[in-house]
Amino acid sequence: MSLSRRTFLQQASVISTLSLAGLPYAVRAESANEYWWSAGSDHSDGNGVAGFSDNGNSRLLETGFRGHGLCVSPDDGRIVMMARRPGMRGAELTADQNLTLFDVRPGRQFQGHACFSADGARLFTSEIVDGGDGRIGIRNAHDFSWLGEFSSYGTEPHEIKMMPDGVTLAIANGGLTPSADDGRTADKNALVQSSLVFIDSRDGRLIHKYSLPENKASIRHLDIAPDGTLVIALQVQRQWLDDTEPRALVAIRRPDEPLQLLEAPGNLWLALRDYMGSVVIHPDYGVAGVTSPRGNLVVFWELSQGKLLGYFPLHDVCGIALSQQHDCFVVTNSAGDMRFIDPVSLKELKPLRRHSDTVRWDNHLLGPLPVSV
């Protein structure tokens, strides 16, 4: 870490400490509320799009299917949520709380994630055909009519996001060949053909393709910094390994550099139980937070040097996003808890703690958004 950055973080830490005294929150409380949305469920197992505001309001809009990832249109703030395995439907939520459902095409399955084109005109969806070959579906983003598809240049594409150039799609190919019984690879001897792929969203041309040195690791989720740095969350298929050695679960790809695994002590990797669930980058601090619901931890890395900063414990934590108003990380879990974490001290900002008695949060969190709860 450079001297200038260390000085900056020390100064930010002082500001964070003062914030905990309460005065800045009294001032910020007068500002407009922020809203986050996630796939979620209620206590009667109704599934839908779940919303939460920083004043504690929450609600669930039922869709009839369990959702997974969400994305937001850059032009009008509409939210799209995609179904998880088996992915047969998607849902759109407008700013005035209208829900529209759309279906996958015959012979395809949605894979839990989507993203909009830079102008908001097209919706790209991660999909598979029979056998697991990856496709990126292309739809009209307003009426969801079919426009075409590209290859994902891999097996089982999962999260997809648009790069800062507004043209290049980043694709996390999970590499798990679906089987008839559970939708995942059944053969322990099969390689997990995972890859990070970049394609041109205008014509589907392959730009770059990167693989991991560990052939039992699946690239699942990613986030992208404004400079094009990607942080990637991995899941290792331990049931197909013949040892108990720790495996790295987070990777980074900086512009014009190869894909690299981030470092952490072996006992931390083992505590995370081979599973990272979601990732978000705080661009102002150059810090990434990655959640592990199996390990009950959120782990943080500084990105310029790839240095492990620390972790925050929360049972079954998976959703993670940012708060602009409070300048911090926001995390959620399946118990309806919402925690706000300072990006410098990595401590909870307890005056902001929230809990929903009606909504159980699912894997991913999106926000803050203009769609109110």
C-alpha positions in Angstrom: 0.0 0.0 0.0 1.5 3.3 -1.0 2.1 6.1 1.5 -0.6 8.3 0.0 -3.2 5.6 0.2 -2.2 4.7 3.7 -2.5 8.3 4.7 -5.9 8.5 3.0 -7.2 5.4 4.8 -5.9 6.7 8.2 -7.8 9.9 7.6 -10.9 8.0 6.5 -10.6 5.9 9.6 -10.8 9.0 11.8 -13.9 10.2 9.9 -15.4 6.8 10.4 -14.7 6.9 14.2 -16.4 10.3 14.5 -19.4 8.9 12.5 -19.9 6.3 15.2 -20.5 9.1 17.7 -23.9 9.6 16.1 -23.9 13.2 14.9 -23.3 12.5 11.2 -26.2 10.0 11.3 -28.5 12.6 12.8 -27.7 14.8 9.9 -28.0 12.1 7.3 -31.3 10.9 8.7 -32.9 14.0 7.2 -31.9 12.9 3.7 -34.0 10.9 1.4 -34.3 7.1 2.1 -32.2 4.6 0.2 -33.9 1.4 -1.1 -32.4 -2.1 -1.7 -34.0 -5.0 -3.5 -33.2 -8.7 -3.5 -34.8 -12.0 -4.3 -36.6 -13.1 -1.1 -39.3 -15.0 0.6 -41.8 -14.6 3.4 -42.3 -17.0 6.3 -45.0 -18.8 4.4 -42.4 -19.6 1.7 -43.9 -17.1 -0.8 -41.2 -16.1 -3.2 -40.7 -12.8 -5.0 -38.8 -9.5 -5.1 -38.0 -8.2 -1.7 -37.5 -4.5 -0.9 -36.0 -2.7 2.1 -35.4 0.9 3.0 -32.9 2.3 5.4 -35.7 3.6 7.6 -36.7 -0.1 8.2 -39.6 -0.5 5.8 -39.7 -3.9 4.0 -42.1 -5.7 1.6 -42.3 -8.7 -0.7 -43.8 -8.6 -4.2 -44.6 -12.2 -5.0 -43.5 -13.6 -8.4 -44.3 -17.3 -7.9 -40.7 -18.4 -8.4 -37.5 -18.2 -6.4 -35.3 -15.5 -7.8 -31.5 -15.1 -7.8 -29.7 -12.1 -9.3 -31.0 -8.7 -10.1 -30.0 -5.9 -12.4 -31.2 -2.3 -13.0 -31.9 -0.5 -16.2 -29.6 2.5 -16.7 -32.3 4.6 -18.4 -35.4 4.4 -16.2 -34.4 2.3 -13.1 -36.5 -0.7 -13.8 -35.4 -3.8 -11.9 -35.1 -7.3 -13.5 -34.8 -10.4 -11.4 -33.9 -13.8 -12.9 -34.9 -17.2 -11.6 -32.4 -19.6 -10.1 -32.1 -23.3 -11.1 -34.2 -24.3 -12.8 -34.5 -20.9 -14.5 -37.7 -20.7 -16.4 -38.8 -17.1 -15.7 -37.7 -13.5 -15.2 -39.6 -10.6 -13.5 -39.5 -6.9 -14.2 -40.4 -4.4 -11.4 -41.1 -0.8 -12.5 -40.7 2.3 -10.4 -44.5 2.4 -9.8 -44.4 -1.2 -8.4 -45.8 -3.0 -11.5 -44.6 -6.5 -12.0 -44.2 -8.2 -15.5 -43.1 -11.8 -15.9 -41.4 -13.3 -19.0 -40.4 -16.8 -19.9 -37.3 -18.6 -21.2 -37.4 -19.9 -24.7 -38.1 -23.6 -25.3 -34.9 -25.7 -25.0 -33.2 -23.1 -22.7 -32.8 -22.4 -19.0 -32.0 -19.1 -17.4 -28.9 -19.3 -15.2 -29.9 -16.7 -12.5 -28.4 -13.4 -13.9 -28.8 -10.7 -16.5 -27.6 -7.3 -17.3 -28.7 -4.3 -19.5 -26.9 -2.8 -22.4 -25.4 0.6 -21.7 -28.3 2.4 -23.3 -30.9 0.3 -21.6 -32.4 -1.0 -24.9 -31.3 -4.6 -24.6 -31.3 -7.2 -21.9 -28.6 -9.9 -21.8 -29.4 -13.2 -20.0 -27.2 -16.0 -19.0 -28.7 -19.3 -20.4 -27.8 -22.9 -21.2 -29.1 -25.3 -23.8 -29.4 -29.1 -23.3 -25.9 -30.4 -22.3 -24.9 -27.2 -20.6 -23.4 -25.2 -23.5 -23.6 -21.5 -22.6 -25.6 -18.9 -24.4 -26.1 -15.1 -23.8 -29.7 -14.4 -24.7 -30.6 -11.0 -26.2 -34.0 -9.5 -25.6 -35.7 -6.2 -26.2 -35.4 -4.6 -22.7 -38.9 -3.1 -22.8 -41.2 -5.9 -24.0 -38.7 -8.8 -23.6 -39.2 -10.0 -27.2 -36.4 -12.3 -28.5 -33.6 -10.6 -30.5 -31.0 -13.4 -30.7 -28.1 -14.9 -28.8 -24.4 -15.3 -28.6 -22.2 -18.1 -27.3 -20.8 -17.7 -23.8 -17.7 -19.6 -25.0 -18.0 -21.9 -22.1 -20.3 -24.1 -20.0 -23.0 -22.9 -17.6 -22.6 -19.1 -17.7 -23.7 -17.6 -14.4 -23.2 -13.9 -13.6 -22.8 -11.4 -16.4 -22.0 -7.7 -16.2 -21.3 -4.9 -18.6 -17.7 -3.5 -18.4 -17.2 0.3 -17.9 -16.6 0.8 -21.7 -20.3 0.0 -22.2 -19.5 -2.5 -24.9 -17.7 -5.5 -23.4 -19.6 -8.2 -21.5 -17.9 -10.0 -18.7 -19.2 -13.6 -18.3 -18.6 -16.0 -15.4 -18.8 -19.4 -16.9 -19.4 -21.7 -14.0 -18.3 -24.8 -15.9 -20.6 -27.3 -14.2 -22.2 -29.6 -16.7 -25.9 -30.1 -15.8 -27.2 -33.6 -15.1 -30.8 -34.8 -15.2 -31.1 -35.3 -11.4 -29.7 -32.1 -9.8 -28.7 -29.8 -12.6 -25.1 -30.0 -11.7 -22.1 -32.2 -12.7 -22.5 -35.7 -11.5 -19.2 -37.2 -12.5 -16.4 -36.5 -9.9 -13.8 -37.2 -12.6 -15.1 -34.4 -14.9 -13.2 -31.2 -15.0 -15.0 -28.0 -13.9 -14.6 -26.1 -17.2 -14.9 -22.7 -15.6 -13.7 -19.5 -17.3 -13.9 -15.8 -17.2 -14.8 -14.6 -20.7 -15.0 -11.1 -22.3 -17.1 -10.7 -25.5 -18.2 -7.8 -27.6 -21.9 -7.2 -26.9 -22.5 -5.8 -30.4 -21.6 -9.0 -32.3 -20.7 -11.7 -29.8 -17.0 -11.7 -30.8 -14.7 -13.4 -28.2 -12.2 -10.9 -26.8 -10.4 -12.8 -24.0 -10.9 -16.0 -22.1 -9.2 -16.9 -18.8 -9.2 -20.1 -16.8 -8.2 -21.0 -13.2 -5.3 -23.2 -12.2 -7.7 -25.2 -9.9 -9.9 -27.5 -12.1 -12.4 -28.1 -9.4 -13.2 -24.4 -8.9 -16.3 -22.7 -10.4 -16.3 -19.0 -11.2 -19.8 -17.9 -10.1 -20.0 -14.2 -9.3 -18.1 -11.0 -10.1 -18.1 -7.2 -9.7 -16.3 -4.6 -11.7 -14.5 -1.4 -10.6 -14.7 1.8 -12.7 -11.1 1.1 -13.9 -12.1 -2.3 -15.2 -10.7 -4.4 -12.4 -12.8 -7.5 -11.7 -13.1 -9.3 -8.4 -14.4 -12.9 -8.8 -16.1 -15.1 -6.2 -15.4 -18.9 -6.6 -17.0 -22.1 -5.3 -14.8 -25.2 -5.0 -16.4 -28.6 -5.6 -14.8 -30.2 -2.5 -16.8 -33.5 -3.0 -14.6 -34.2 -6.1 -11.3 -33.5 -4.4 -9.1 -36.2 -2.9 -7.6 -34.0 -0.2 -8.5 -31.5 2.5 -6.1 -28.8 1.6 -7.4 -25.2 1.5 -8.2 -23.6 -1.9 -8.4 -19.9 -2.7 -11.9 -18.7 -3.2 -11.5 -15.2 -4.6 -9.6 -14.0 -7.7 -8.8 -10.6 -9.3 -8.3 -9.6 -12.9 -6.8 -6.1 -13.3 -6.7 -4.4 -16.7 -4.1 -5.9 -19.0 -3.1 -8.5 -16.4 -3.8 -12.2 -16.1 -6.4 -13.7 -13.7 -4.8 -14.1 -10.2 -6.0 -15.8 -7.0 -6.0 -13.5 -4.0 -4.2 -14.7 -0.9 -5.5 -15.4 2.6 -4.4 -17.8 5.4 -5.3 -21.4 4.8 -7.4 -21.6 8.0 -9.6 -18.7 6.7 -10.1 -20.4 3.3 -11.1 -23.6 5.2 -13.5 -21.6 7.4 -15.3 -20.3 4.3 -16.2 -23.9 3.4 -15.3 -23.6 -0.3 -18.1 -21.2 -1.0 -18.2 -17.5 -1.8 -21.7 -16.2 -2.5 -21.6 -12.5 -3.7 -19.1 -9.7 -4.3 -19.2 -5.9 -4.5 -16.4 -3.3 -4.9 -16.4 0.0 -3.0 -14.7 2.1 -5.7 -13.9 5.1 -3.5 -11.8 3.0 -1.1 -10.6 0.3 -3.5 -12.0 -2.4 -1.3 -13.9 -5.5 -2.2 -16.3 -7.3 0.1 -17.1 -11.0 -0.6 -19.7 -13.0 1.3 -19.7 -16.6 2.4 -23.0 -17.9 3.6 -21.5 -21.3 4.5 -18.7 -19.6 6.4 -20.9 -17.0 8.0 -18.4 -14.3 7.1 -17.9 -11.2 4.9 -14.2 -11.0 3.8 -12.6 -7.8 2.6 -9.5 -7.2 0.4 -7.7 -4.1 -0.7 -7.4 -4.2 -4.4 -4.3 -2.3 -5.4 -2.0 -4.9 -3.7 -4.5 -7.7 -3.2 -4.1 -7.5 0.6 -6.5 -9.2 3.0 -8.0 -6.5 5.3 -10.2 -8.5 7.6 -13.7 -10.0 7.9 -17.1 -9.4 9.5 -19.2 -12.3 11.0 -22.9 -12.7 10.2 -24.9 -15.9 10.1 -25.8 -17.1 6.6 -24.7 -13.8 5.1 -24.9 -13.6 1.3 -26.3 -10.3 -0.1 -23.9 -7.4 -0.3 -24.2 -3.9 -1.8 -23.3 -0.3 -1.1 -24.9 2.6 0.7 -24.1 6.0 -1.0 -25.7 8.0 1.7 -23.8 6.3 4.5 -20.7 5.5 2.4 -20.4 1.9 3.5 -21.1 -1.7 2.7 -24.6 -3.2 3.3 -25.0 -6.9 3.9 -28.1 -9.1 4.3 -28.9 -12.7 5.4 -31.7 -15.2 5.4 -32.9 -14.2 8.8 -34.0 -10.7 7.6 -31.0 -8.9 9.0 -29.4 -5.9 7.4 -26.0 -4.7 8.6 -24.0 -1.6 7.5 -20.2 -2.0 7.6 -17.6 0.8 7.5 -15.2 0.3 4.6 -12.1 1.3 6.6 -12.6 -0.1 10.1 -14.7 -3.0 8.9 -16.9 -2.6 12.0 -20.6 -2.4 12.0 -22.3 1.0 12.1 -24.7 -0.1 14.8 -27.0 2.9 14.7 -28.0 1.8 11.2 -28.8 -1.8 12.0 -32.1 -3.0 10.6 -34.2 -6.2 10.7 -37.3 -7.4 8.8 -39.7 -9.6 10.6 -41.5 -10.4 7.3 -38.8 -10.9 4.6 -36.0 -13.4 4.4 -33.2 -12.2 2.0 -31.8 -14.5 -0.7 -28.4 -14.6 -2.3 -27.9 -11.1 -3.9 -28.6 -7.5 -3.0 -29.0 -4.6 -5.4 -29.1 -0.9 -4.5 -29.5 1.7 -3.6 -32.2 2.1 -6.2 -34.9 4.7 -7.1 -37.7 2.1 -6.8 -39.2 2.8 -3.3 -40.5 0.2 -0.9 
